[in-house]
Amino acid sequence: MRIGLYSPALPFQVLAALAFPLALAAQVAVPPLFAGHETLHITLEADFDRIHKDRGQESEYQPARLLLEGDESTVTNLPLKIKTRGKFRLKRSTCRYPPLRLNFPTDSVAGTVFEGQDRIKLVTHCRDRDSSEQNTLEEYVAYRIYNQVTDQSFRVRLALITYVDSRGKDDPVIRYGFLIEDEDAMAARLGGNVMDVALVHPMNQSSEAGVRQEVFQYLIGNTDFSTVYMHNTKLVQVADLSYVSVPYDFDWSGLVEASYAEPDEKLDLRTVRERLYWGFCRPDVDFPEIYDEFRAVRSELETLFTTTEGLDERSQRRGLEYLEDFYEVIDDPGRAEHQIVGRCRDFGAR
């Protein structure tokens, strides 16, 4: 059952009792899959015609196998089940190749990079064309940007994937994709738990973490999220007993600018590339201190665009220019006050 927690300033103790009575877990080590950033080379073999036809919210798992290339030309054969997932990208009119969920038998992955994994998300190319693949890589970079800013983020792992039709009727397709850390594993890494809630008042969330996320969303040009209705974000009670929302799904951001992405008509934006600060007003937070966190990792963020495998020169250049525009704003106190702090929403807005 999902619970609504929109009462302002509801005490954290009451929140915990209502929404997640279990004790917080101890922080756990990062599993092998998300401990490094080297590109995985895998082959995914299945009846993709059957899988891609099943696009309901209750899609069924289908048998598949994953071949993992290792050192010295070794190949590990892992049985698994896969199915389609998602919402907007699940629609056939949006994506010919919808995102997938991989389900590994736990006894088959011991000793491999997938050890400790059970069910994880795979972000695929939307369509079999280079521009769509670039969008996938740009969204991967968006996740990595937030990883550089804070550990309170979903970790990801890039993969070059060969999709093989087990029927032998379709030619193999080779495209980049990336794997996303499971939400419970992410929360456990933070020494916390995911809270299954329908809506949450912003005052019941960490002010500092909230501003940090909202400045990040401004950086990538994203307004397709809600920390009230938990749209494209997960609420986590972390080790210090505070509550933070951890964002995901950045394909509608200006950084990615997917072909299907359009700004909400209520926002009066011309394109998703146009930035709008979609955060709440939090006078108790020192915004310049948050900006300093982003300044501290600027070189690392720039490096992400120049070193991410598969990202072409045009995507690198556009990404770096978009990043530069963000830093020009936060480095100018007047512009930062006008375009970020001055655009914040009061707590009555949802």
Disulfide bonds with the S-S distance in Angstrom:
Cys95-Cys126 2.05
Cys281-Cys344 1.94
